[in-house]
Amino acid sequence: MGALSSSLNQDLSQNDLLLKFVGKDHIPLQDAFWNDLLSFPYKPLTVEDDKKLFEKNKFLFNHLAINNLKTGNFGTLLRIFLKKSSYLLQSSNNAVTKYSLQTYNALLVTRYYLQHLVHKFPECEVIKHIENRGSMSRDAFKAESLVVQLINGLMNILIALPIFHDTNPVRRESINALLVLLSIELFTTESITELKLYNIIFGSSKSRDLGLALITTFSNQGKDLSAQGSSFFGLGDIVGLLLPATENEVPSLSRSAALLLIVLVNQYIASANPYRNVLSSISDFSKLYHNICIALEYEETTLLLYHLLHRNEQFKTFVLSQSDIDILVVPMLRAIYHANDSSCHHMYMSLIILLILTEDVEFNKKVHEIVLKSVSWYVDRQLSEITLGGLIILVTTRTIQYNLLKMRDEYLHTNCLAALANMSSQFSNLNSYVCQRLVGLFEVLAKTYNRAKQEVLEYFISKLETEKDVCTDVDTVLKVIVDSSPKWPSHRLQKFPELKFKYVEEEKPEEFFIPYVWSLVSDYSSVYLQSSSFKKC
């Protein structure tokens, strides 16, 4: 029997099982129907698959939205998911397969309907659909809110479920379901402090354990296959865990964990963010550092590194003490260098991290002692041998010149110059090409400064020339300048703040981070978010 993920190319409106599920009749918890509905084979989903299924299921889920408040079939499905996930958490390694598939399938159907609800309805209606128990007596079920049970169930899977081949799809889909619930902030104008879903997720006693579990999952990337074989999830899933995901591929479990973690960490709530506190308190850095270094091509990894450096002084000290710090710095320089090919946000975050690192004098000394034999991605000139410090100078000076010519971004300009200024007292072992680029930068900055000075001069000279009487004395000239100053075209003025050589987070950082993290989820997770329906970001 096939219902959802096995039906990408089928007409779902003719699927008898799905039609019964969304129909007008209540389906009892013990009905054999549920076993049939949840027995479809597993298929890893890309974001394109997710979009197709979302669109194909609209017809069915519109019917469920009409009928569910009477039938309570969605609430029954939730209870089946919770029951099966409980069995899965309690099962021995040999029995994992028995419960994994149906747990996964129940969660997949659940997630798609939640996706439909979140896109279409306000939170109060979403919760009403979750909580509705149909014609069944409330006494037959736990009195605890189904919303709370669902969120706790998802958290329990990520916290307590052993990492095996057969459980990784369940873990990934639990991450996807939490992302869908959190994405409600994109479809409402309400503050997250007023959203019940956010209050449950951020107020949960399990929040610290969830944060640690996500960090552990990220740190275990490529090594999270502790079982001896996979019974039914297949080779495609194993490959998805071992190989880095690219666009339109199934994201690895570790990447999915990183995406959920940055969504949680970047929320600015009234009380202390418990997930941010987890980043501030972790103390086991070795594996985490290594896996950050090998995954810095991914923007969510760079963002996670930023938060660790910014909020965990012990981690920052650990990073700065590493003798092989080039494995961290070089990928960031590559991201900055290829700014045309990557997100501007990625470049900004890489530069901010570089600025944070250059606040340390020992780092600025060390980078001139590390010699790189070749840098293949730097194509402006062949670099057969260069110090890491020299490469930093080349990339930042190039970025400044590019910014002056094309982007003219004050924030980018300030960060680059601040990083160079921090390093300048420790410059050593610079080869001739690096020195040439430094002199070239000075020439560009000098010309820019003189051009700006000339534009001021030209404005006031033009005002003097329009006077009927020839301005021959100082007082007359001064009066013309004073009278003309308030009329200076404001669009030609650029107000630069005092240069800061220590990174300080801007006011209201959520205005930058929230749209950014959700754009990463939209691009790199396997959860489709219909941007045309966004009311925020």
VENMO-V446187 format. One record per backbone hydrogen bond with DSSP energy under -0.5 kcal/mol. CO is the residue of the C=O (numbers start at 0). NH is the residue of the N-H. Records with the same first field share a line. If there is no record, write none. Layout:
BEGIN
CO = NH  NH
END
This chain:
BEGIN
3 = 6
6 = 9
9 = 11
10 = 13
11 = 14
13 = 15
14 = 18
15 = 19
16 = 20
17 = 21
19 = 22
25 = 27
27 = 30
30 = 33
31 = 35
32 = 36
33 = 37
35 = 38
45 = 49
46 = 50
47 = 51
48 = 52
49 = 53
50 = 54
51 = 55
52 = 56
53 = 57
54 = 57
56 = 60
57 = 61
58 = 62
59 = 63
60 = 64
61 = 65
62 = 66
63 = 67
66 = 69  70
67 = 71
71 = 75
72 = 76
73 = 77
74 = 78
75 = 79
76 = 80
77 = 81
78 = 82
79 = 83
80 = 84
81 = 85
82 = 86
83 = 87
84 = 88
85 = 89
86 = 90
87 = 90
91 = 94  95
92 = 95
94 = 98
95 = 98  99
96 = 100
98 = 102
99 = 103
100 = 104
101 = 105
102 = 106
103 = 107
104 = 108
105 = 109
106 = 110
107 = 111
108 = 112
109 = 113
110 = 114
111 = 115
112 = 116
113 = 117
114 = 118
115 = 119
116 = 120
121 = 124  125
122 = 126
123 = 127
124 = 128
125 = 129
126 = 130
127 = 131
132 = 135
136 = 139
137 = 140
144 = 148
145 = 149
146 = 150
147 = 151
148 = 152
149 = 153
150 = 154
151 = 155
152 = 156
153 = 157
154 = 158
155 = 159  160
156 = 160
161 = 163
162 = 225
163 = 166  167
164 = 168
166 = 170
167 = 171
168 = 172
169 = 173
170 = 174
171 = 175
172 = 176
173 = 177
174 = 178
175 = 179
176 = 180
177 = 181
178 = 182
180 = 183
181 = 184
182 = 185  186
183 = 186
184 = 187
185 = 534  535
190 = 193
191 = 194
194 = 198
195 = 199
196 = 200
197 = 201
198 = 202
199 = 203
203 = 206
205 = 209
206 = 210
207 = 211
208 = 212
209 = 213
210 = 214
211 = 215
212 = 216
213 = 217
214 = 218
215 = 219
217 = 220
219 = 222
233 = 236  237
234 = 238
235 = 239
236 = 240
237 = 240  241
238 = 242
240 = 221
245 = 248
251 = 255
252 = 256
253 = 257
254 = 258
255 = 259
256 = 260
257 = 261
258 = 262
259 = 263
260 = 264
261 = 265
263 = 266
266 = 268
271 = 273
272 = 276
273 = 277
274 = 278
275 = 279
276 = 280
277 = 280  281
282 = 284
284 = 288
285 = 289
286 = 290
287 = 291
288 = 292
289 = 293
290 = 294
291 = 294
292 = 295
294 = 297
297 = 300  301
298 = 302
299 = 303
300 = 304
301 = 305
302 = 306
303 = 307
304 = 308
305 = 309
306 = 310
307 = 311
310 = 312
311 = 315
312 = 316
313 = 317
314 = 318
315 = 319
316 = 320
318 = 321
321 = 324
323 = 326
324 = 327  328
325 = 329
327 = 331
328 = 332
329 = 333
330 = 334
331 = 335
332 = 336
333 = 337
335 = 338
337 = 340  341
342 = 346
343 = 347
344 = 348
345 = 349
346 = 350
347 = 351
348 = 352
349 = 353
350 = 354
351 = 355
352 = 356
353 = 357
354 = 358
355 = 358
356 = 359
358 = 360
359 = 363
360 = 364
361 = 365
362 = 366
364 = 367
365 = 368  369
366 = 387  388
368 = 370
369 = 371  387
371 = 385
374 = 377
376 = 378
381 = 383
382 = 374
385 = 371
386 = 390
387 = 391
388 = 392
389 = 393
390 = 394
391 = 395
392 = 396
393 = 397
394 = 398
395 = 399
396 = 400
397 = 401
398 = 402
399 = 403
400 = 404
401 = 405  406
402 = 407
407 = 409
408 = 412
409 = 413
410 = 414
411 = 415
412 = 416
413 = 417
414 = 418
415 = 419
416 = 420
417 = 421
418 = 422
419 = 423
420 = 424
422 = 425
423 = 426
430 = 434
431 = 435
432 = 436
433 = 437
434 = 438
435 = 439
436 = 440
437 = 441
438 = 442
439 = 443
440 = 444
441 = 445
442 = 446
443 = 447
444 = 448
445 = 449
446 = 450
447 = 451
448 = 452
449 = 453
450 = 454
451 = 455
452 = 456
453 = 457
454 = 458
455 = 459
456 = 460
457 = 461
458 = 462
459 = 463
460 = 464
461 = 465
463 = 466
469 = 471
472 = 476
473 = 477
474 = 478
475 = 479
476 = 480
477 = 481
478 = 482
479 = 483
480 = 484
481 = 485
483 = 486
484 = 487
488 = 491
489 = 492
493 = 495
505 = 508
507 = 510
508 = 511  512
509 = 513  514
511 = 515
512 = 516
513 = 517
514 = 518
515 = 519
516 = 520
517 = 521
518 = 522
519 = 523
520 = 524
525 = 527
528 = 530
529 = 532
530 = 533
END
